[in-house]
Amino acid sequence: MRRYAILAPGQFAENAKTAHGVIRYSSDETVAVVDPSCAGRTVRDVVPYLESSAPVVASVADALRFAPTALLIGTAPKGGKLPPEWRAGILTAIASGVEIVSGLHDMLGEDPEFAAAALQHGVTIWDVRKPPDVPLFCGSAYDVKAPVLLAVGNDCAVGKMTVMLELARAAREMGSNAEFVPTGQTGIMIAGWGIAVDRVISDFATGASEQLVLQAADRNPEYILVEGQGAINHPAYAPVTLALLFGCAPDALLLVADVKRTSMETYETPTLSYARLVELHEELCATVKPAGVVGIALNTFGLEEASAAEEIARARAETSLPADDVVRNGAARLWKAIAPKLVKRHPLSSKAVA
């Protein structure tokens, strides 16, 4: 069990998806957040839905007063680069014997200055995105007994991880053994295992996706719920979406959509309608292993209750699928609606041949 100080200067309130996910869902404790822009307040004061009384402080040195055992890099900036101005705080933590946990694409353990300091002070640097060696996709995922549900989205950062965590919890509360499969850095920090598929060499990304499903299957779950990544029409991140779509060999898909998005975050590419996203994903799956979209999980954060209800009703009407916001309304109703549809499907092809 870790005691986290979370580093998110100037970004905790609005742009710290990793920090928010770990605080809300990890069994590890958050003892402080470093963000001078809102220092002197608590996490709950800044982000009420996180329901944490951990203090927000101005510096890593201030956070060390709360005896953290690990410093977590709490943001996931585009491109995964470490802001240069954060280096001093990380070195302060290392000098105090505090583990460093990072989900950046920059491998902090391979940085000469950080590596030397970690060696000097006997500190571990956990680069969460650093992938293991994985094989090519071979088709073993087709033999997994538990139905596999994969989240797909209308954009990045719309809540695919959150939805699958909420559904897994709802399933367990109703007596079913559902295994959450982390495919990105925040999910790995929460679950304690996984592979960041977006860091894997493209030829092996479907193989990595397959390995995740096989690892989940070893735990003998009734259902396997895979965290999605990116969006199929995202100009930058579509490849990881496609790798998961084929490599996980899903039996069903769950569409996750932010109702407010009209274009991709930081891009001008338009988002697609619910009906078109359902059609597009099902067409792609039909070429390898047929899988249908069984429901829609909407992110209505920021909308009034009446507006959120209207959006949920619109999604249902447009697609004839069950739809809900599992954070706003709880996940039980959506899980009850989709669980009977989670049955094993057969691929069009057999396993890879030597």
Secondary structure as UniProt FT lines:
FT   STRAND          3..7
FT   TURN            9..14
FT   HELIX           17..25
FT   STRAND          29..34
FT   HELIX           36..38
FT   TURN            39..40
FT   HELIX           43..46
FT   HELIX           48..50
FT   STRAND          55..57
FT   HELIX           60..63
FT   HELIX           64..66
FT   STRAND          70..73
FT   TURN            78..79
FT   HELIX           84..86
FT   HELIX           87..95
FT   TURN            96..97
FT   STRAND          99..102
FT   HELIX           108..110
FT   HELIX           112..121
FT   STRAND          125..127
FT   TURN            128..129
FT   HELIX           140..143
FT   STRAND          148..153
FT   HELIX           160..173
FT   TURN            174..175
FT   STRAND          178..181
FT   HELIX           185..191
FT   HELIX           197..199
FT   HELIX           202..217
FT   TURN            218..219
FT   STRAND          223..226
FT   TURN            232..233
FT   TURN            235..237
FT   HELIX           238..247
FT   STRAND          252..258
FT   TURN            259..260
FT   TURN            265..266
FT   HELIX           274..286
FT   TURN            287..288
FT   STRAND          292..299
FT   TURN            301..302
FT   HELIX           305..319
FT   STRAND          323..324
FT   TURN            326..328
FT   HELIX           332..338
FT   HELIX           339..341
//
